[in-house]
Amino acid sequence: MTTDQPALPSRELGEIREIRESPSLVGSLVRGALTAKGRGGDLTTRRLLRRGVQVDRGHLADYQRLVGAPGGDVLPHAYPHLLGFPLAAKIMSDRDFPLPMPGLVHVENATTVHRTLTAGEDYDVTVWAEALRPHPKGRLIDLVTLLQVDGEAVWEETSTYLQRGRGDDGAPRGADAPGIPAGEPCARWRLADDLGRRYASVSGDVNPIHLHPLTARAMGFPRAIAHGMWTGARTLAALGPASAGPSRSHVWFRKPVLLPTTVDLVVDRSGDVQVAAMRSSKRPETVHLVATLEA
């Protein structure tokens, strides 16, 4: 179904297809796996839209507990990702998406929170793909999610995915992450082996690499790995209430977090932009992510 196009921030508009119900994440994962071969061609400009998306307060509370965010009606910095991810997964699983869905690696996530968001609002959620481009290690693509209230942009996210393969040595690598903060960790977290299953139950992301050692091994990992969006959300929540209000974040995902494990958080708060890194407690040279937060 094609509908009127909402106001979007300074990007070329494509067809807007309105989705009345949230697509099945499991269905998208299965469809993406079954249709992986033969992908290619140009990037579609189609955008998917769901109007009037409401936040379930029980679901919000489960998410807040899992990522260490304060309780209440205020949405954590990364929570709206869950509202848009079913649409993003549908786009990636459709046959006209140029890259095969299995094997895509989430390498960066940039988010802008324009104002404090609460559970009592209705959100129009639009998702599209853009900026298919070469990379030294393969090809990159961005999945963009936009939340609007009464036509006003209130939250935006760009999730960047890498398809590994033949790359272009001369292609840009993208924005560099800042250096790792020095000093002692300000937090240490023990991550249980069921963390992937617990986050999957809240996020709906049931990718087998996160669920069990056996399914992770079938996908080439020695053990189940934590969701990148959990590690990012946990890090941003630890940076304090600034992340829940108007703010910008950028997360670079580095080494996967193999479960179970213990990780440290190191933070540099000396400048206008907070810089944080999640690293292995046992091997501090192993960095799982680097993040910046500007309020």
N, C-alpha and C positions, 0 to 999 in steps of 0.2 A: 504494500500500500504506500503510495507517495503522498506526502502531505506538505503543507506550507513550510518553508525553511525558516527556522528561528534565526535571530541575530547571532552571528558568530564572529569571533574576534579576528579581523584582518587576515583571513585565509580564504583561498578560492573555494567557492561552494560547489558541491556536487549534489547529486540526487539524495534527498532525505527519505529514507524508508522507515515508516513508523512501525515499531514492534509493540504489540499490546501486552504481551506476557514475557517474562524473563526467559530467554532461551535456556535449555538444559545444558549445563556445563558438561555433564557426562556424555550427552549426545554429541556435543561439539568435539570433545576429545576423541570419541570413537570415529566420528565422521572425518575428522582431520587425519587420523591414522589410516583410514581406509582409502582416502583420496590423495595421499601424499605424493604418489608417483605422477610424473608428468606435469608438475606445476611449472609455471613460467608465464611469460607475457607481461603486459603492462599492468600497472597498479590501478585498481578501480578507484574511482572517486566517490563511490557510494558511501553514505553515512547512515548509521542506524540510530534511531531515536526512540526512547521510552519516555512518555510524559507522566507526570504525577507520581513519581517513585517515592514511596514512603519508607521510613526507617522503622524497623521493628525494635522496640526498646529492649526486649529480651535478648535479641541477637546482638544489639549494640553492647549490652552489658557483658555478654560472653566474650566479645572481641576485646573490650576494654580490659577485662581480667587477663586475657591471654597475652596481650602485648604490653601490659603494665601501665596502661593509661588510666587517668582518674575516672571514676564513675560519674554518672549524671547524663544530662541531655546533650552536652557539647560533643560533636563528632571529633574523634582524634584525627590528626593530620592526614593519615593514609586511609582512613575508613572508607571514604567515597570510592576508592579503587574497587571495593567489593560490589558497589552498585553498578559500575560500568563493565566489570570483567566479563560477565556473561555475554554482553554485546561484542566485546573485543574477541572473545573466544569464537563466537559465531563467525565474525569476519575472517579470522584466521583459518577456520575450518572449511569455509566455502571454497568450491573448486576454482573460482576466479581470483583467489588470493595467490600471488605469484610465488610464495615460498612455502615449502612443506612445513606443516605445523609441528610434527615430531622433530625434536632436536633443536628447535629454536632456543637460544640462550638469552635470558633476560640480563642485559649488561648494564643498563642505566635506568634511572627513574627520576624525572624532574617534576616537581609539584608546586603549584601556586595556589595558596588559600587567600582569596580576596577579602573574606570577612569570616567571622566566627559562624559556624554552621551548627544547627541544632536538629534534634530528632523530630521536632514538631513541624517541620517544613515539608512541602512537596517539591521534589526536584525533577526537572526535565534533564535527562541524561542522553548525550549524543556521543557516539564513538565513531572514529574513522581511522584509516591507515594513510600514512603519507611518507614522503622522503625516502623511498627505496633508493639505496646508494651503495657504491662499492666501499669496501673496507680492506685493509691489508690481510685480514684473516677470513674474508668471505664477503657477505653483504649484510647491510643494516637496514632496518625498517622501523618506523615509529608508529605506535598505536596511541592515538590521542583521545582522551576522555574529557568532556566538558560538562559541568553541572551548571544549570541556570535556574533561577527563581524569578518568575514574572519577566522573562527576557533578559535578566541581568546575569552575567557570568559571575559565579561565586566560587568556583573551584575548577582547576585545570590540571591535567597530568599528561606527560609524555613518557611512555614506556618504550624503551629502545631495545630491540631484539637483534641478535646476531645469528645469521645462518653461516655456520663454518663451512669452508670449502676453498676453492681457488680464489684467491684475493687479488687485489691490485696494490702492489707495494707503494705506489705513489698516491694512493687514496688517503684522504684525511682520516685520522683516528678519532676525531671529535674532541670535546673539551677534556683537558687533563684534570685528574683529581688532585686535590691539594696533598701536601706531604702528611705523613702519619704523625699525629701529636706525640710528643715525647712525654716521659714521666710515668708515674705509677697509675694503674687503672683506678677509675672512680667507681667501677662496679664490676662484679664477677657473677656470671650466671651459669648455673648447671642446667644443661638442656637434656631432657630425658629422651629416651629412644622413641617415645610415642608422640613427640611434639608435632611431627608432620601429620599424624592422623588427627590430632586435636585441632590443628589449624585448618586442615582440610574439612573438618566437620563444621567449622564456622565460615570458611571462605568458599567452600564448594569446589576448590581446586584439588581434584583427586588424581592428579598426575601420579603414576605409579612410583616415580623416583622418590616421592615423599612419604610413602605409606608403610613400607616394610622392607627389610634387607633383601628378601628374595626378589621382590618386584624391582627394587633398585638395581640389583645385580643384573637382572635381565636387560636393563637399560644402560649397563656399563659402569655403574657406581658400586664401590665395595660395600656401602651401607646406605640406608635411607638418608636423604639430605633435607635440611630445613628449607622451607619456602623462603625465597628471597624477600618477598613482601612481608613476611614475619620479621626477618632480621632488620629490615629497614624500619618497620613500624615500631619495633622494640627499641631501636636506637633513638628514633625521633621522640618517642614518648619519654625516654630517659633525659632528654635535653630540657624538659620542663614545660611549663604552661605556654611559653612563647609559641610552641609548635601548633597549639590548638587555635590560635588567633590568626590574623593576617600575617602571612609568612611565605617564604620560598625555601624549598629544599632541593638538593640534588644528591642522589645516592648512586655510587658506583659499586656494582657487585663484583667482587674479586673471586676468591676461592670458595667453593661450596662448603657448607657446614655439615660435616658428617656426624650423624647422631648415633649414640649419645656422645656428648662432649661438654667441655667447660670453656667458656669464652670470657674475655675481658673487654671492657669498654674504656677507651682512653679519649679524653676530650680536651680541646684547647678553646677556652672561653675568653682569651685575651683580646680579641678583636671584635669588630661589629658583626662578623659572621662566625658562628660557632662551627668548629671542625671536630668531627668524631670519627673513630674507627673501631670496628669490632675485630678482635684478633684472637687467635688461639691462646689459651692460658698456658698450655704445655709448650707450644712452639710460637712465641710471640712474633717471629718473622712471618708467620702465616696470617695474612690479613684477609678477612672475609668480606669486609665492605668499608668504604670511606663515605662519609656523608657531610654535607654542609647545611646549615640552617641560618637563614637571615630573617629576622622579624622586623 
